[in-house]
Each structure stands twice: as C-alpha cells, then as structure tokens.
Amino acid sequence: MIFAGRLIKDKNVDVLIRAVNLVKEEIPHVKCFIIGDGPERAKLEKLTHNLGIDENIKFLGFLENHNDVISHMKASKVFVLPSTREGFGIAALEANACGLPVITIDHEKNASKDFIENGVNGFVCRLSEKEIAEKIFFSLENGSIMEKKCLENSMKYDWNRITDIVEVFYKGVKK
C-alpha cells in the first residue's frame, strides 16, 4: 500500500501505521510506502519502530521527480489517505488514475471523499485503524476487480474534459 502527502497531524499517518500493524498480523510481509516529508516524520518513524514494523513501512521522503511517485503508485495495490483535512485530494485522484482503490476518511473537511464511491473505486470510512485495516484487506484481495472503475473515475477529471465543460459554461453565461 502507499500514502503520499505532507507528514502533518491532519493527515493522520499514525492511524495508517497502526492499521498496517493490524494487517501485518495476517500478512506478515505487507509493505507500506510513505511518500512525503513534514514535521511529523520523526514521530511517525518512532511509532513505526516502537510497533516493530520497520520492515513493513518504508519512509521514502519527498520525491522530487513526480514520475517516481507515479511509479510507486503503479507498483502498489491500494492508496490510503487517512486525512481529515484535504482540499481536492489530487494524490487520491492520481492513485485512481493508476488503477488503485483509495481508502479515505469520512470527514466534513476531507473533499477527496467526494469522488470516492464505496466499493467501486475505493472506500470512505471512519478514522479508525481497525476499519482502515479491514478496507486494506478487502482492497488487497479485490483491488484488481476495482481497477477498471478507478480508471473510469479518474477520466471524469481529465484536464481536456474539464476545460471543455468550463468553456461551454462560460459561453452560456449571459452578461
């Protein structure tokens, strides 16, 4: 699995780490890549170490080359975004474009939940390590079934399509 984003409190990466610890009980060699940097990194690395899951979680830091981020997404099976404060959530949409189901949080300040349809292109759940772990298990087992819907969802947000819609809208506005 993979996470990409700034390592700040609102992203709740600590909950993801605890969820990985639960998943590890059933899948001992599970891997989670955490892409990004920020003020919470040392605390998150310490939590990972204290849980004894250093071999399961890899902190990759900030990746300057965006293609490297996409490569890691394409090598993953599920994208987890446990954020309670997210604007549009471009990383989640990019994950869908890579065919990955997205697990995100049902929170009023998390806009990325608005383009996730439960069980279709990902899951929207409570901020709970247990619930996130359950969705990770499901995604790892059924992600390939969801891949087509993930790709279809991402196409709704293609820049060319959005530009056409905006152009039609502005042409229709009367002064």
Secondary structure per residue as TSV (DSSP state, phi and psi in degrees):
chain	resnum	aa	ss	phi	psi
A	1	M	-	360.0	168.7
A	2	I	E	-146.9	148.3
A	3	F	E	-130.3	140.2
A	4	A	E	-137.4	124.9
A	5	G	S	165.3	176.4
A	6	R	-	-71.6	137.7
A	7	L	-	-88.0	82.2
A	8	I	-	-125.4	164.6
A	9	K	G	-54.6	-44.6
A	10	D	G	-63.1	-18.4
A	11	K	G	-78.5	-17.7
A	12	N	-	56.2	40.3
A	13	V	H	-65.3	-25.3
A	14	D	H	-61.4	-35.7
A	15	V	H	-68.3	-39.2
A	16	L	H	-61.2	-44.7
A	17	I	H	-60.4	-42.3
A	18	R	H	-66.9	-34.8
A	19	A	H	-65.7	-41.2
A	20	V	H	-60.1	-39.1
A	21	N	H	-60.2	-38.1
A	22	L	H	-69.1	-42.8
A	23	V	H	-62.8	-37.0
A	24	K	H	-59.3	-28.2
A	25	E	H	-60.8	-33.6
A	26	E	H	-98.4	-31.6
A	27	I	-	-126.3	85.1
A	28	P	T	-56.2	-30.2
A	29	H	T	-100.5	17.2
A	30	V	-	-59.0	144.4
A	31	K	-	-122.4	142.1
A	32	C	E	-132.3	123.7
A	33	F	E	-101.0	128.1
A	34	I	E	-112.3	110.4
A	35	I	E	-100.6	128.2
A	36	G	-	134.4	170.9
A	37	D	-	-142.7	166.4
A	38	G	-	160.0	-178.5
A	39	P	T	-65.0	-17.6
A	40	E	T	-90.7	-5.1
A	41	R	H	-56.7	-49.1
A	42	A	H	-61.2	-41.6
A	43	K	H	-63.5	-40.6
A	44	L	H	-69.3	-39.2
A	45	E	H	-64.8	-38.1
A	46	K	H	-65.5	-43.2
A	47	L	H	-59.6	-44.7
A	48	T	H	-58.1	-45.8
A	49	H	H	-64.8	-45.1
A	50	N	H	-63.0	-31.3
A	51	L	H	-81.6	-9.8
A	52	G	T	74.1	31.2
A	53	I	-	-120.0	31.9
A	54	D	T	-57.7	-33.2
A	55	E	T	-76.1	-17.8
A	56	N	T	-95.4	-26.1
A	57	I	E	-117.6	127.4
A	58	K	E	-117.4	120.9
A	59	F	E	-88.9	114.3
A	60	L	E	-96.5	-8.9
A	61	G	E	72.3	-169.4
A	62	F	-	-76.9	128.4
A	63	L	-	-102.2	116.7
A	64	E	S	-66.9	-35.8
A	65	N	S	-90.4	114.4
A	66	H	H	-59.4	-31.5
A	67	N	H	-61.8	-30.5
A	68	D	H	-66.4	-38.6
A	69	V	H	-62.5	-47.9
A	70	I	H	-62.9	-39.6
A	71	S	H	-60.6	-42.8
A	72	H	H	-65.2	-38.0
A	73	M	H	-62.7	-46.0
A	74	K	H	-65.5	-22.2
A	75	A	T	-89.4	-1.6
A	76	S	-	-102.6	174.7
A	77	K	S	-116.9	-17.7
A	78	V	-	-156.2	143.8
A	79	F	E	-108.9	128.6
A	80	V	E	-116.1	124.0
A	81	L	E	-126.6	86.9
A	82	P	-	-83.3	28.0
A	83	S	-	-74.6	140.3
A	84	T	S	-102.0	-2.6
A	85	R	S	-140.6	102.5
A	86	E	B	-140.0	131.9
A	87	G	S	-68.4	-119.5
A	88	F	S	-72.3	-35.5
A	89	G	-	85.0	50.1
A	90	I	H	-58.2	-35.4
A	91	A	H	-62.6	-38.5
A	92	A	H	-66.8	-40.0
A	93	L	H	-66.4	-39.8
A	94	E	H	-62.4	-37.3
A	95	A	H	-62.5	-45.4
A	96	N	H	-58.6	-40.1
A	97	A	H	-65.2	-22.3
A	98	C	T	-89.4	3.3
A	99	G	T	86.9	10.8
A	100	L	-	-93.4	132.4
A	101	P	-	-67.0	147.5
A	102	V	E	-113.1	130.2
A	103	I	E	-104.7	120.0
A	104	T	E	-136.4	179.0
A	105	I	E	-106.5	139.8
A	106	D	-	-81.6	95.7
A	107	H	-	-145.9	141.3
A	108	E	T	-59.4	-25.3
A	109	K	T	-98.5	13.5
A	110	N	B	-110.9	96.3
A	111	A	G	-73.2	-21.0
A	112	S	G	-64.2	-22.7
A	113	K	G	-66.5	-20.0
A	114	D	G	-70.2	-21.6
A	115	F	G	-108.4	13.7
A	116	I	-	-106.0	125.4
A	117	E	-	-105.1	116.7
A	118	N	B	-48.9	125.1
A	119	G	T	77.7	-2.3
A	120	V	T	-106.4	-60.4
A	121	N	T	-122.1	15.8
A	122	G	E	153.2	-157.9
A	123	F	E	-144.1	142.9
A	124	V	E	-113.9	121.2
A	125	C	E	-138.0	175.8
A	126	R	-	-70.9	160.8
A	127	L	S	-78.4	83.2
A	128	S	-	-143.9	125.3
A	129	E	H	-59.7	-36.5
A	130	K	H	-66.7	-45.4
A	131	E	H	-68.1	-39.6
A	132	I	H	-63.4	-42.8
A	133	A	H	-59.8	-42.3
A	134	E	H	-60.7	-42.1
A	135	K	H	-70.2	-33.2
A	136	I	H	-63.5	-47.7
A	137	F	H	-55.4	-49.1
A	138	F	H	-60.1	-44.9
A	139	S	H	-65.4	-39.1
A	140	L	H	-64.9	-34.7
A	141	E	H	-83.2	-29.8
A	142	N	H	-124.0	7.3
A	143	G	H	-57.7	-36.3
A	144	S	H	-65.3	-29.3
A	145	I	H	-68.9	-33.9
A	146	M	H	-84.0	-13.4
A	147	E	H	-53.8	-47.0
A	148	K	H	-61.4	-42.4
A	149	K	H	-67.6	-34.5
A	150	C	H	-62.3	-46.3
A	151	L	H	-64.2	-43.4
A	152	E	H	-61.2	-42.4
A	153	N	H	-61.7	-43.8
A	154	S	H	-64.7	-29.7
A	155	M	H	-66.4	-23.5
A	156	K	T	-62.8	-22.3
A	157	Y	T	-108.9	16.7
A	158	D	-	-60.8	134.7
A	159	W	H	-56.9	-40.9
A	160	N	H	-63.1	-41.2
A	161	R	H	-66.1	-44.8
A	162	I	H	-63.9	-41.1
A	163	T	H	-60.4	-43.4
A	164	D	H	-61.7	-43.1
A	165	I	H	-63.8	-45.1
A	166	V	H	-63.5	-41.5
A	167	E	H	-62.0	-45.3
A	168	V	H	-61.0	-41.8
A	169	F	H	-60.7	-50.8
A	170	Y	H	-65.4	-34.5
A	171	K	H	-66.7	-27.7
A	172	G	H	-86.1	-10.3
A	173	V	-	-78.0	127.1
A	174	K	-	-94.1	143.0
A	175	K	-	-92.1	360.0
